[in-house]
Amino acid sequence: MADVVDERSSASLRSEDFIEYPLPLRLIQGNKESEFISMVDSHTDGKAILNCVHSRSGDTPIIVASRHGHLDLLKFLIHRGVDIEQRNKDLKRASHEAAAGCHLECVKLLILQNAEIDCLKTSGLCRTPLMLSCTKLNIDVIRTLVQGGANLRLTNKDGWNFFILPQGQAEILNYLLDCCNDIWDSCSKNGRTPLHTAALHGRVDAIKLMISRCDYTPDCPDSCGSTPLMDALRAGHVLVAETLVNKHKASITTKDQLGRQGIHLAAQAGCNKSLDYIITQHGADVNVCTESQKWQPCIWQLRKVTQKRFSFC
């Protein structure tokens, strides 16, 4: 069982060490509970089996069991005294994996065992189990973590809190607002709000919800001066743009820090749907110039066509 516990330095690792999981982890991955338990009980050092580590990823049995939602194996590992706060090389713990995989019963078990609920992994994107569950849009896991004491006011390394993460899913946004009515009042380190993100990705229902339940200032700018309406126009989300103009009183003539209006950004993006909307519905001036370069929308659109034509150069 030399592949069970790897205590060698990284310099001495062989290429075959990076090919596949050691046998105990493969058994966990395949949910082969009886075979894994038999291996633990028959081995002279059962603790080594319970805590074996994959040399490349740092995965352990409790992390793999949580990732795949194998509840009975997770119960067995906990019963045998395995540390539920073990971390792999991505700094994920069992609670991260269970939440990210939407494995509700595993999440409940880990909370019952007093797993740290707000553990913030610091490799790559800094996220807690609740942050990960918000990205997976599983309201049951989200509710369980919140009821278990997850802190809704934490932010990741970019300054985002939980309200930005559900990708505009109205049910989850409503629930988060019910739990913390000012959770909407946040922005990233570059000044972008959840309203910006919802507009950029065309989340009409989320936009309507935010307008009705949140208190965003119309035309709130990010650090570049871009507004949610500008984001909607450059991405071609006409329904979102229409909602922002009609329901939130967003202005089509607001300028970013380079003096560009929404019509310039739509032209630059080659977004004819947006151009048609703001020109025919709101009488946007097709001759208005940017403040910095004095370019009209037609110049921006010509640049877009030229860039596409010569993109092979």
matplotlib code that plots the C-alpha trace (Angstrom):
import matplotlib.pyplot as plt

x = [0.0, 2.8, 0.4, -1.9, 0.1, 2.6, 5.2, 7.8, 8.9, 7.5, 11.0, 11.0, 7.5, 7.4, 5.2, 3.0, 2.1, 0.0, -1.9, -4.7, -6.1, -4.7, -7.0, -8.8, -9.8, -11.0, -13.2, -14.6, -15.2, -17.1, -19.2, -17.9, -18.6, -18.2, -14.8, -13.5, -14.6, -13.0, -9.7, -9.7, -10.5, -8.1, -5.1, -2.4, -2.7, -6.3, -5.8, -3.5, -6.3, -8.8, -6.4, -4.7, -3.8, -3.7, -0.2, -1.3, -4.6, -4.3, -7.7, -8.6, -11.4, -13.6, -13.2, -14.0, -17.0, -18.4, -17.7, -19.7, -22.4, -21.7, -23.5, -23.0, -19.2, -19.1, -20.9, -18.4, -15.4, -16.7, -17.5, -13.9, -12.6, -11.5, -11.0, -13.8, -11.7, -9.1, -8.1, -6.8, -4.3, -7.1, -7.8, -11.3, -12.8, -15.6, -18.1, -17.0, -17.3, -20.7, -22.1, -20.7, -22.1, -25.6, -25.4, -28.0, -27.8, -24.0, -24.2, -26.6, -24.4, -21.3, -23.2, -24.4, -20.8, -19.9, -17.9, -16.7, -19.5, -17.7, -14.4, -13.0, -10.7, -7.9, -6.7, -8.1, -11.5, -12.0, -15.4, -17.2, -19.5, -22.5, -20.8, -20.3, -23.9, -25.2, -23.4, -25.1, -28.6, -29.7, -32.1, -32.3, -28.6, -28.5, -31.3, -29.6, -26.3, -28.0, -30.0, -26.8, -25.3, -23.5, -22.5, -24.3, -22.0, -18.8, -17.2, -14.7, -11.3, -13.0, -15.4, -18.5, -20.9, -23.6, -26.1, -24.0, -23.5, -27.0, -26.7, -30.0, -32.1, -35.1, -36.1, -32.7, -32.3, -35.7, -34.6, -31.3, -33.2, -35.7, -32.7, -30.7, -32.7, -29.6, -27.5, -28.0, -26.0, -22.6, -20.2, -17.0, -13.6, -14.1, -17.4, -19.7, -23.0, -25.2, -27.4, -24.6, -24.0, -27.6, -27.9, -24.8, -26.1, -29.6, -31.4, -34.7, -36.5, -33.6, -33.5, -37.3, -36.8, -33.8, -35.8, -38.7, -36.9, -33.5, -32.6, -30.0, -29.5, -30.5, -27.3, -25.0, -21.5, -18.7, -15.1, -15.1, -18.3, -20.3, -23.9, -26.2, -28.0, -24.7, -23.9, -27.3, -27.0, -23.4, -24.6, -27.7, -30.2, -33.0, -35.6, -33.3, -32.5, -36.2, -36.9, -34.1, -35.3, -39.0, -39.0, -35.7, -35.6, -32.1, -30.8, -29.6, -27.4, -25.4, -21.6, -18.8, -15.4, -14.4, -17.4, -19.2, -23.0, -24.9, -25.2, -21.4, -21.0, -23.7, -22.1, -18.6, -20.0, -21.7, -25.0, -27.7, -30.6, -29.6, -29.0, -32.4, -34.0, -32.5, -32.7, -36.3, -37.8, -35.9, -34.6, -30.9, -28.8, -26.8, -24.5, -23.5, -19.7, -17.7, -16.0, -12.5, -12.1, -15.0, -16.1, -19.7, -21.5, -20.9, -17.1, -17.3, -19.3, -16.9, -14.0, -15.9, -16.4, -12.7, -11.4, -13.4, -12.3, -8.6, -8.7, -6.6, -3.6]
y = [0.0, 2.4, 4.6, 5.3, 7.9, 10.0, 11.6, 12.2, 15.7, 17.1, 16.9, 13.1, 12.5, 10.3, 11.0, 8.1, 9.8, 12.3, 9.9, 8.7, 8.5, 5.9, 2.9, 4.1, 7.3, 5.4, 3.3, 6.5, 8.0, 5.0, 4.8, 1.3, 1.6, -2.1, -2.4, 0.7, -0.2, -3.7, -2.1, 0.1, -2.7, -5.2, -2.9, -2.7, 1.1, 1.9, 5.5, 5.9, 4.6, 7.0, 10.0, 9.1, 12.0, 12.3, 13.8, 16.1, 17.5, 17.0, 15.3, 13.0, 10.5, 13.0, 15.6, 13.1, 11.7, 15.2, 16.1, 13.2, 13.3, 9.8, 10.3, 6.9, 7.0, 10.5, 9.3, 6.4, 8.7, 11.1, 8.2, 7.0, 10.4, 11.9, 15.6, 17.3, 20.4, 18.7, 20.9, 19.9, 21.9, 24.2, 24.9, 23.3, 21.5, 18.9, 21.7, 23.5, 20.3, 19.4, 22.8, 23.2, 19.8, 20.6, 17.6, 18.8, 15.8, 16.0, 19.7, 19.1, 16.4, 18.6, 21.5, 19.0, 18.0, 21.7, 22.1, 25.7, 27.2, 30.4, 28.8, 31.0, 29.3, 31.6, 29.8, 31.4, 32.9, 33.3, 31.7, 30.2, 27.2, 29.6, 31.5, 28.3, 27.2, 30.6, 30.0, 26.6, 28.1, 25.5, 27.2, 24.3, 24.2, 28.0, 28.0, 25.3, 27.2, 30.4, 28.7, 27.1, 30.5, 31.5, 35.1, 36.9, 40.0, 38.3, 39.3, 37.6, 39.0, 41.1, 42.7, 40.7, 39.5, 36.8, 39.0, 39.0, 35.2, 33.7, 34.9, 36.7, 33.9, 35.7, 33.1, 33.1, 36.9, 37.3, 34.9, 36.7, 40.0, 38.5, 37.4, 40.6, 43.5, 45.6, 42.9, 44.5, 47.6, 46.4, 46.8, 45.2, 46.9, 48.4, 49.9, 47.4, 46.6, 43.5, 45.7, 46.1, 42.4, 41.5, 44.0, 42.8, 39.2, 40.0, 39.0, 40.8, 39.2, 40.0, 43.6, 44.0, 42.5, 44.8, 47.9, 47.0, 45.8, 47.6, 51.2, 51.5, 55.0, 55.3, 55.3, 54.3, 54.3, 51.9, 53.0, 53.5, 55.5, 52.6, 52.4, 49.3, 50.7, 51.0, 47.4, 46.2, 48.2, 47.0, 43.4, 43.7, 43.1, 45.3, 44.1, 44.9, 48.3, 49.0, 48.0, 50.2, 53.2, 52.8, 51.5, 52.9, 56.2, 55.4, 58.0, 57.2, 60.3, 59.6, 59.5, 57.3, 58.6, 58.8, 60.8, 58.0, 57.5, 54.3, 54.8, 55.0, 51.8, 49.9, 51.1, 50.0, 46.6, 46.3, 45.8, 46.8, 45.7, 48.2, 51.0, 50.4, 50.6, 53.8, 55.6, 54.6, 54.5, 57.3, 59.5, 59.1, 61.5, 59.6, 62.6, 63.1, 63.0, 61.5, 64.1, 62.7, 61.7, 63.6, 60.4, 59.9, 56.5, 55.7, 56.0, 53.5, 51.1, 51.5, 50.6, 47.5, 46.4, 47.1, 45.2, 42.2, 42.4, 42.6, 40.3, 37.7, 40.1]
z = [0.0, -0.8, -2.8, 0.2, 2.1, 0.1, 2.4, -0.3, -1.3, -4.5, -6.0, -5.7, -7.2, -10.3, -13.4, -12.5, -9.3, -11.3, -13.4, -11.2, -7.7, -5.3, -4.8, -1.7, -3.4, -6.4, -4.2, -2.6, -6.0, -7.2, -4.0, -3.3, 0.4, 1.5, -0.4, 1.2, 4.7, 4.2, 3.1, 6.2, 8.6, 7.1, 6.7, 9.5, 9.4, 8.8, 9.7, 6.7, 4.4, 6.0, 5.4, 2.2, 0.0, -3.8, -4.5, -7.3, -6.1, -2.3, -2.3, 0.6, 1.2, 3.0, 0.3, -2.5, -0.6, -0.2, -3.8, -5.1, -2.5, -1.0, 2.3, 3.8, 3.1, 4.6, 7.7, 8.0, 7.6, 10.3, 12.6, 12.2, 13.3, 10.0, 10.3, 8.4, 7.9, 5.7, 2.7, -0.8, -2.8, -4.1, -0.4, -0.7, 2.3, 2.5, 3.0, -0.2, -2.2, -0.8, -1.4, -4.9, -5.8, -4.4, -2.1, 0.5, 2.9, 3.0, 3.7, 6.5, 8.0, 7.9, 9.6, 12.2, 12.8, 13.4, 10.2, 9.8, 7.7, 6.5, 5.5, 2.8, 0.3, -0.8, -3.9, -7.1, -6.4, -2.7, -1.9, 1.0, 0.7, 0.5, -2.3, -4.2, -3.6, -4.9, -8.2, -8.5, -8.0, -5.4, -3.1, -0.7, -0.1, 0.2, 2.7, 4.8, 4.9, 5.8, 8.6, 9.7, 10.4, 7.2, 7.1, 4.3, 4.6, 3.5, 0.2, -2.1, -3.2, -5.9, -3.5, -4.5, -2.0, -2.3, -4.2, -7.4, -7.5, -8.3, -12.0, -11.8, -10.4, -9.0, -6.4, -4.8, -5.0, -3.2, -0.5, 0.1, 0.3, 2.8, 4.9, 4.6, 3.1, 2.3, 0.8, -2.6, -1.4, -2.6, -5.4, -6.6, -6.3, -9.7, -8.8, -10.5, -8.8, -9.1, -11.3, -13.8, -13.9, -14.4, -17.2, -19.0, -18.9, -19.9, -16.7, -17.2, -14.2, -12.0, -13.2, -12.5, -9.0, -8.2, -9.4, -7.2, -4.1, -4.1, -4.1, -6.9, -8.2, -11.9, -14.1, -11.2, -12.8, -12.3, -12.1, -15.9, -15.8, -17.4, -16.3, -16.3, -19.3, -21.2, -20.4, -21.7, -24.9, -25.7, -25.1, -27.2, -24.4, -25.6, -23.1, -20.3, -21.7, -22.2, -18.6, -17.2, -19.3, -18.5, -15.0, -13.6, -15.5, -16.9, -19.4, -22.9, -22.9, -19.8, -20.6, -19.4, -18.4, -22.1, -23.0, -24.7, -24.6, -25.0, -28.7, -29.1, -27.1, -29.0, -32.3, -31.1, -30.3, -33.7, -31.8, -34.4, -32.2, -29.5, -32.1, -33.6, -30.2, -28.9, -32.3, -33.2, -29.6, -28.0, -30.8, -29.9, -31.9, -34.5, -34.9, -31.3, -30.8, -28.0, -25.8, -26.0, -29.6, -31.2, -32.9, -34.1, -33.7, -37.4, -36.9, -34.0, -36.1, -39.1, -36.7, -35.6, -39.3, -40.1, -37.1, -38.1, -41.8, -40.9, -37.8, -39.7, -39.9]

ax = plt.figure().add_subplot(projection="3d")
ax.plot(x, y, z, "-o")
ax.set_aspect("equal")
plt.show()
